[in-house]
């Protein structure tokens, strides 16, 4: 079950539940940032109600987290075209 949960500065929790929808995941990476765009392919919903999540992270913190994960255990990552 794909979902995203965030908590803002005001302490409010926001959740996007993608349920079993088909998804698109795009990544945009430059020297400073990593941005992930996750969107449900909801053809029956109006564009204003499309379920999506946008995650923007500092590149250095993303790289550090991936390196720590790689050191902790061997994981297999399958690239899909």
N, CA, C and O atoms as a Tinker XYZ file with bonds, in Angstrom:
   324  protein
     1  N      0.846000   -1.165000    0.000000    73     2
     2  CA     0.000000    0.000000    0.000000    64     1     3
     3  C      0.898000    1.236000    0.000000    63     2     4     5
     4  O      1.606000    1.501000    0.972000    81     3
     5  N      0.862000    1.969000   -1.071000    73     3     6
     6  CA     1.689000    3.158000   -1.200000    64     5     7
     7  C      0.999000    4.337000   -0.540000    63     6     8     9
     8  O     -0.175000    4.601000   -0.798000    81     7
     9  N      1.733000    5.050000    0.317000    73     7    10
    10  CA     1.182000    6.234000    0.963000    64     9    11
    11  C      2.317000    7.166000    1.377000    63    10    12    13
    12  O      3.473000    6.757000    1.486000    81    11
    13  N      1.964000    8.405000    1.601000    73    11    14
    14  CA     2.916000    9.418000    2.061000    64    13    15
    15  C      2.280000   10.136000    3.242000    63    14    16    17
    16  O      1.110000   10.517000    3.194000    81    15
    17  N      3.059000   10.318000    4.302000    73    15    18
    18  CA     2.576000   11.041000    5.478000    64    17    19
    19  C      3.572000   12.160000    5.768000    63    18    20    21
    20  O      4.781000   11.929000    5.811000    81    19
    21  N      3.060000   13.368000    5.965000    73    19    22
    22  CA     3.905000   14.498000    6.337000    64    21    23
    23  C      3.296000   15.190000    7.550000    63    22    24    25
    24  O      2.109000   15.048000    7.843000    81    23
    25  N      4.135000   15.935000    8.239000    73    23    26
    26  CA     3.646000   16.754000    9.346000    64    25    27
    27  C      4.266000   18.136000    9.168000    63    26    28    29
    28  O      5.489000   18.274000    9.130000    81    27
    29  N      3.431000   19.144000    9.060000    73    27    30
    30  CA     3.885000   20.509000    8.824000    64    29    31
    31  C      4.353000   21.198000   10.090000    63    30    32    33
    32  O      4.294000   20.630000   11.180000    81    31
    33  N      4.818000   22.430000    9.932000    73    31    34
    34  CA     5.282000   23.227000   11.076000    64    33    35
    35  C      4.194000   23.439000   12.111000    63    34    36    37
    36  O      4.482000   23.580000   13.300000    81    35
    37  N      2.951000   23.461000   11.667000    73    35    38
    38  CA     1.851000   23.676000   12.600000    64    37    39
    39  C      1.438000   22.395000   13.317000    63    38    40    41
    40  O      0.509000   22.408000   14.125000    81    39
    41  N      2.120000   21.293000   13.029000    73    39    42
    42  CA     1.839000   20.036000   13.713000    64    41    43
    43  C      0.737000   19.211000   13.075000    63    42    44    45
    44  O      0.446000   18.107000   13.535000    81    43
    45  N      0.122000   19.727000   12.027000    73    43    46
    46  CA    -0.961000   18.989000   11.373000    64    45    47
    47  C     -0.402000   17.909000   10.471000    63    46    48    49
    48  O      0.590000   18.103000    9.770000    81    47
    49  N     -1.053000   16.788000   10.508000    73    47    50
    50  CA    -0.657000   15.619000    9.723000    64    49    51
    51  C     -1.431000   15.628000    8.403000    63    50    52    53
    52  O     -2.632000   15.894000    8.368000    81    51
    53  N     -0.711000   15.330000    7.326000    73    51    54
    54  CA    -1.313000   15.240000    5.996000    64    53    55
    55  C     -0.927000   13.889000    5.409000    63    54    56    57
    56  O      0.232000   13.480000    5.471000    81    55
    57  N     -1.892000   13.218000    4.852000    73    55    58
    58  CA    -1.632000   11.881000    4.309000    64    57    59
    59  C     -2.202000   11.777000    2.899000    63    58    60    61
    60  O     -3.309000   12.237000    2.619000    81    59
    61  N     -1.412000   11.156000    2.015000    73    59    62
    62  CA    -1.870000   10.815000    0.679000    64    61    63
    63  C     -1.845000    9.296000    0.601000    63    62    64    65
    64  O     -0.781000    8.683000    0.694000    81    63
    65  N     -3.009000    8.691000    0.431000    73    63    66
    66  CA    -3.124000    7.244000    0.306000    64    65    67
    67  C     -3.372000    6.923000   -1.161000    63    66    68    69
    68  O     -4.415000    7.269000   -1.716000    81    67
    69  N     -2.414000    6.266000   -1.778000    73    67    70
    70  CA    -2.518000    5.943000   -3.192000    64    69    71
    71  C     -3.303000    4.653000   -3.435000    63    70    72    73
    72  O     -3.582000    4.292000   -4.578000    81    71
    73  N     -3.653000    3.969000   -2.354000    73    71    74
    74  CA    -4.385000    2.705000   -2.429000    64    73    75
    75  C     -3.686000    1.770000   -3.416000    63    74    76    77
    76  O     -2.472000    1.586000   -3.332000    81    75
    77  N     -4.424000    1.186000   -4.338000    73    75    78
    78  CA    -3.828000    0.268000   -5.313000    64    77    79
    79  C     -3.714000    0.890000   -6.692000    63    78    80    81
    80  O     -3.655000    0.173000   -7.692000    81    79
    81  N     -3.683000    2.204000   -6.759000    73    79    82
    82  CA    -3.626000    2.898000   -8.045000    64    81    83
    83  C     -2.281000    2.676000   -8.734000    63    82    84    85
    84  O     -1.255000    2.494000   -8.080000    81    83
    85  N     -2.307000    2.695000  -10.053000    73    83    86
    86  CA    -1.060000    2.723000  -10.809000    64    85    87
    87  C     -0.414000    4.075000  -10.557000    63    86    88    89
    88  O     -1.108000    5.083000  -10.420000    81    87
    89  N      0.910000    4.099000  -10.495000    73    87    90
    90  CA     1.638000    5.317000  -10.155000    64    89    91
    91  C      2.652000    5.679000  -11.222000    63    90    92    93
    92  O      3.120000    4.831000  -11.981000    81    91
    93  N      2.976000    6.952000  -11.258000    73    91    94
    94  CA     4.176000    7.392000  -11.950000    64    93    95
    95  C      5.090000    7.980000  -10.889000    63    94    96    97
    96  O      4.634000    8.676000   -9.982000    81    95
    97  N      6.365000    7.701000  -11.003000    73    95    98
    98  CA     7.354000    8.256000  -10.085000    64    97    99
    99  C      8.447000    8.864000  -10.950000    63    98   100   101
   100  O      9.068000    8.185000  -11.768000    81    99
   101  N      8.666000   10.148000  -10.755000    73    99   102
   102  CA     9.715000   10.843000  -11.493000    64   101   103
   103  C     10.719000   11.393000  -10.489000    63   102   104   105
   104  O     10.348000   11.825000   -9.399000    81   103
   105  N     11.980000   11.371000  -10.863000    73   103   106
   106  CA    13.007000   11.960000  -10.005000    64   105   107
   107  C     13.781000   12.993000  -10.813000    63   106   108   109
   108  O     14.078000   12.806000  -11.993000    81   107
   109  N     14.089000   14.071000  -10.144000    73   107   110
   110  CA    14.874000   15.152000  -10.726000    64   109   111
   111  C     16.013000   15.427000   -9.759000    63   110   112   113
   112  O     15.783000   15.738000   -8.590000    81   111
   113  N     17.231000   15.313000  -10.245000    73   111   114
   114  CA    18.392000   15.423000   -9.370000    64   113   115
   115  C     19.364000   16.431000   -9.949000    63   114   116   117
   116  O     19.702000   16.375000  -11.131000    81   115
   117  N     19.816000   17.359000   -9.103000    73   115   118
   118  CA    20.900000   18.249000   -9.494000    64   117   119
   119  C     21.923000   18.254000   -8.365000    63   118   120   121
   120  O     21.831000   17.439000   -7.446000    81   119
   121  N     22.882000   19.145000   -8.419000    73   119   122
   122  CA    23.949000   19.140000   -7.420000    64   121   123
   123  C     23.472000   19.510000   -6.022000    63   122   124   125
   124  O     24.129000   19.169000   -5.039000    81   123
   125  N     22.338000   20.203000   -5.918000    73   123   126
   126  CA    21.871000   20.663000   -4.616000    64   125   127
   127  C     20.651000   19.918000   -4.093000    63   126   128   129
   128  O     20.491000   19.788000   -2.879000    81   127
   129  N     19.781000   19.422000   -4.980000    73   127   130
   130  CA    18.502000   18.863000   -4.554000    64   129   131
   131  C     18.179000   17.546000   -5.242000    63   130   132   133
   132  O     18.667000   17.240000   -6.330000    81   131
   133  N     17.333000   16.781000   -4.557000    73   131   134
   134  CA    16.695000   15.595000   -5.126000    64   133   135
   135  C     15.197000   15.831000   -4.983000    63   134   136   137
   136  O     14.704000   16.102000   -3.888000    81   135
   137  N     14.486000   15.728000   -6.085000    73   135   138
   138  CA    13.047000   15.938000   -6.049000    64   137   139
   139  C     12.356000   14.701000   -6.593000    63   138   140   141
   140  O     12.699000   14.215000   -7.671000    81   139
   141  N     11.384000   14.192000   -5.852000    73   139   142
   142  CA    10.589000   13.043000   -6.259000    64   141   143
   143  C      9.151000   13.496000   -6.455000    63   142   144   145
   144  O      8.593000   14.191000   -5.606000    81   143
   145  N      8.559000   13.109000   -7.560000    73   143   146
   146  CA     7.161000   13.404000   -7.838000    64   145   147
   147  C      6.446000   12.071000   -7.986000    63   146   148   149
   148  O      6.754000   11.293000   -8.889000    81   147
   149  N      5.497000   11.808000   -7.104000    73   147   150
   150  CA     4.735000   10.559000   -7.107000    64   149   151
   151  C      3.286000   10.926000   -7.403000    63   150   152   153
   152  O      2.691000   11.745000   -6.703000    81   151
   153  N      2.724000   10.317000   -8.442000    73   151   154
   154  CA     1.378000   10.690000   -8.844000    64   153   155
   155  C      0.570000    9.450000   -9.192000    63   154   156   157
   156  O      1.048000    8.564000   -9.899000    81   155
   157  N     -0.657000    9.395000   -8.691000    73   155   158
   158  CA    -1.573000    8.305000   -9.028000    64   157   159
   159  C     -2.162000    8.570000  -10.409000    63   158   160   161
   160  O     -2.464000    9.711000  -10.759000    81   159
   161  N     -2.320000    7.519000  -11.174000    73   159   162
   162  CA    -2.922000    7.649000  -12.499000    64   161   163
   163  C     -4.429000    7.479000  -12.360000    63   162   164   165
   164  O     -4.986000    6.432000  -12.691000    81   163
   165  N     -5.064000    8.514000  -11.871000    73   163   166
   166  CA    -6.506000    8.506000  -11.632000    64   165   167
   167  C     -7.215000    9.167000  -12.800000    63   166   168   169
   168  O     -7.464000   10.372000  -12.774000    81   167
   169  N     -7.539000    8.402000  -13.808000    73   167   170
   170  CA    -8.186000    8.986000  -14.980000    64   169   171
   171  C     -9.624000    9.404000  -14.694000    63   170   172   173
   172  O    -10.180000   10.242000  -15.404000    81   171
   173  N    -10.228000    8.826000  -13.659000    73   171   174
   174  CA   -11.618000    9.149000  -13.354000    64   173   175
   175  C    -11.770000   10.361000  -12.429000    63   174   176   177
   176  O    -12.892000   10.765000  -12.122000    81   175
   177  N    -10.660000   10.941000  -11.988000    73   175   178
   178  CA   -10.720000   12.112000  -11.110000    64   177   179
   179  C    -10.416000   13.379000  -11.916000    63   178   180   181
   180  O     -9.647000   13.335000  -12.876000    81   179
   181  N    -11.019000   14.506000  -11.527000    73   179   182
   182  CA   -10.645000   15.766000  -12.167000    64   181   183
   183  C     -9.203000   16.132000  -11.800000    63   182   184   185
   184  O     -8.707000   15.712000  -10.755000    81   183
   185  N     -8.538000   16.900000  -12.638000    73   183   186
   186  CA    -7.118000   17.195000  -12.407000    64   185   187
   187  C     -6.899000   17.911000  -11.079000    63   186   188   189
   188  O     -5.816000   17.798000  -10.504000    81   187
   189  N     -7.886000   18.642000  -10.573000    73   187   190
   190  CA    -7.724000   19.345000   -9.302000    64   189   191
   191  C     -7.664000   18.388000   -8.117000    63   190   192   193
   192  O     -7.220000   18.776000   -7.037000    81   191
   193  N     -8.102000   17.150000   -8.300000    73   191   194
   194  CA    -8.149000   16.192000   -7.196000    64   193   195
   195  C     -7.195000   15.020000   -7.398000    63   194   196   197
   196  O     -7.343000   13.974000   -6.767000    81   195
   197  N     -6.225000   15.200000   -8.274000    73   195   198
   198  CA    -5.234000   14.155000   -8.515000    64   197   199
   199  C     -4.420000   13.923000   -7.245000    63   198   200   201
   200  O     -3.976000   14.874000   -6.601000    81   199
   201  N     -4.230000   12.665000   -6.893000    73   199   202
   202  CA    -3.421000   12.327000   -5.718000    64   201   203
   203  C     -1.949000   12.378000   -6.116000    63   202   204   205
   204  O     -1.523000   11.691000   -7.044000    81   203
   205  N     -1.182000   13.195000   -5.408000    73   203   206
   206  CA     0.241000   13.284000   -5.707000    64   205   207
   207  C      1.010000   13.682000   -4.457000    63   206   208   209
   208  O      0.449000   14.199000   -3.491000    81   207
   209  N      2.299000   13.428000   -4.506000    73   207   210
   210  CA     3.202000   13.874000   -3.450000    64   209   211
   211  C      4.463000   14.404000   -4.120000    63   210   212   213
   212  O      4.976000   13.802000   -5.063000    81   211
   213  N      4.945000   15.511000   -3.636000    73   211   214
   214  CA     6.166000   16.129000   -4.126000    64   213   215
   215  C      7.139000   16.192000   -2.959000    63   214   216   217
   216  O      6.845000   16.805000   -1.932000    81   215
   217  N      8.286000   15.566000   -3.112000    73   215   218
   218  CA     9.291000   15.528000   -2.047000    64   217   219
   219  C     10.555000   16.195000   -2.575000    63   218   220   221
   220  O     11.080000   15.805000   -3.618000    81   219
   221  N     11.035000   17.189000   -1.862000    73   219   222
   222  CA    12.247000   17.893000   -2.252000    64   221   223
   223  C     13.218000   17.814000   -1.086000    63   222   224   225
   224  O     12.915000   18.270000    0.016000    81   223
   225  N     14.393000   17.231000   -1.336000    73   223   226
   226  CA    15.390000   16.998000   -0.282000    64   225   227
   227  C     16.731000   17.597000   -0.664000    63   226   228   229
   228  O     17.069000   17.662000   -1.846000    81   227
   229  N     17.500000   18.035000    0.327000    73   227   230
   230  CA    18.879000   18.428000    0.024000    64   229   231
   231  C     19.660000   17.205000   -0.472000    63   230   232   233
   232  O     19.567000   16.126000    0.113000    81   231
   233  N     20.408000   17.376000   -1.520000    73   231   234
   234  CA    21.153000   16.266000   -2.132000    64   233   235
   235  C     22.104000   15.617000   -1.130000    63   234   236   237
   236  O     22.231000   14.393000   -1.109000    81   235
   237  N     22.766000   16.409000   -0.310000    73   235   238
   238  CA    23.738000   15.859000    0.639000    64   237   239
   239  C     23.064000   14.927000    1.646000    63   238   240   241
   240  O     23.620000   13.884000    1.989000    81   239
   241  N     21.870000   15.293000    2.122000    73   239   242
   242  CA    21.168000   14.441000    3.090000    64   241   243
   243  C     20.626000   13.176000    2.434000    63   242   244   245
   244  O     20.636000   12.106000    3.042000    81   243
   245  N     20.158000   13.295000    1.206000    73   243   246
   246  CA    19.691000   12.122000    0.464000    64   245   247
   247  C     20.849000   11.148000    0.245000    63   246   248   249
   248  O     20.708000    9.949000    0.489000    81   247
   249  N     21.988000   11.660000   -0.213000    73   247   250
   250  CA    23.165000   10.814000   -0.448000    64   249   251
   251  C     23.613000   10.126000    0.832000    63   250   252   253
   252  O     23.960000    8.945000    0.812000    81   251
   253  N     23.609000   10.852000    1.942000    73   251   254
   254  CA    24.016000   10.276000    3.224000    64   253   255
   255  C     23.059000    9.160000    3.653000    63   254   256   257
   256  O     23.500000    8.115000    4.131000    81   255
   257  N     21.767000    9.375000    3.485000    73   255   258
   258  CA    20.779000    8.354000    3.858000    64   257   259
   259  C     20.942000    7.101000    3.005000    63   258   260   261
   260  O     20.855000    5.988000    3.525000    81   259
   261  N     21.173000    7.260000    1.716000    73   259   262
   262  CA    21.365000    6.104000    0.831000    64   261   263
   263  C     22.651000    5.352000    1.185000    63   262   264   265
   264  O     22.679000    4.121000    1.165000    81   263
   265  N     23.705000    6.087000    1.506000    73   263   266
   266  CA    24.964000    5.448000    1.890000    64   265   267
   267  C     24.795000    4.674000    3.193000    63   266   268   269
   268  O     25.289000    3.553000    3.312000    81   267
   269  N     24.105000    5.253000    4.169000    73   267   270
   270  CA    23.861000    4.553000    5.434000    64   269   271
   271  C     23.046000    3.286000    5.215000    63   270   272   273
   272  O     23.329000    2.258000    5.830000    81   271
   273  N     22.052000    3.344000    4.361000    73   271   274
   274  CA    21.240000    2.166000    4.055000    64   273   275
   275  C     22.094000    1.088000    3.403000    63   274   276   277
   276  O     21.979000   -0.090000    3.742000    81   275
   277  N     22.940000    1.485000    2.480000    73   275   278
   278  CA    23.796000    0.521000    1.788000    64   277   279
   279  C     24.778000   -0.142000    2.752000    63   278   280   281
   280  O     25.088000   -1.324000    2.603000    81   279
   281  N     25.267000    0.607000    3.737000    73   279   282
   282  CA    26.206000    0.031000    4.703000    64   281   283
   283  C     25.523000   -0.929000    5.674000    63   282   284   285
   284  O     26.148000   -1.887000    6.130000    81   283
   285  N     24.274000   -0.693000    5.992000    73   283   286
   286  CA    23.571000   -1.499000    6.989000    64   285   287
   287  C     23.229000   -2.895000    6.488000    63   286   288   289
   288  O     23.316000   -3.869000    7.236000    81   287
   289  N     22.847000   -2.987000    5.241000    73   287   290
   290  CA    22.440000   -4.293000    4.730000    64   289   291
   291  C     22.574000   -4.309000    3.217000    63   290   292   293
   292  O     22.629000   -3.276000    2.549000    81   291
   293  N     22.624000   -5.504000    2.723000    73   291   294
   294  CA    22.657000   -5.667000    1.274000    64   293   295
   295  C     21.223000   -5.605000    0.786000    63   294   296   297
   296  O     20.366000   -6.363000    1.239000    81   295
   297  N     20.974000   -4.705000   -0.128000    73   295   298
   298  CA    19.625000   -4.605000   -0.662000    64   297   299
   299  C     19.700000   -4.666000   -2.189000    63   298   300   301
   300  O     20.663000   -4.220000   -2.813000    81   299
   301  N     18.662000   -5.225000   -2.745000    73   299   302
   302  CA    18.589000   -5.298000   -4.197000    64   301   303
   303  C     17.632000   -4.221000   -4.680000    63   302   304   305
   304  O     16.509000   -4.102000   -4.189000    81   303
   305  N     18.083000   -3.454000   -5.629000    73   303   306
   306  CA    17.255000   -2.423000   -6.226000    64   305   307
   307  C     17.096000   -2.783000   -7.697000    63   306   308   309
   308  O     18.077000   -2.944000   -8.422000    81   307
   309  N     15.850000   -2.906000   -8.119000    73   307   310
   310  CA    15.564000   -3.263000   -9.502000    64   309   311
   311  C     15.186000   -2.010000  -10.269000    63   310   312   313
   312  O     14.221000   -1.331000   -9.920000    81   311
   313  N     15.923000   -1.712000  -11.281000    73   311   314
   314  CA    15.609000   -0.554000  -12.125000    64   313   315
   315  C     14.588000   -0.979000  -13.168000    63   314   316   317
   316  O     14.734000   -2.018000  -13.812000    81   315
   317  N     13.560000   -0.169000  -13.324000    73   315   318
   318  CA    12.498000   -0.460000  -14.276000    64   317   319
   319  C     12.510000    0.626000  -15.327000    63   318   320   321
   320  O     12.595000    1.812000  -15.009000    81   319
   321  N     12.424000    0.221000  -16.575000    73   319   322
   322  CA    12.372000    1.208000  -17.665000    64   321   323
   323  C     10.965000    1.572000  -17.986000    63   322   324
   324  O     10.726000    2.388000  -18.876000    81   323
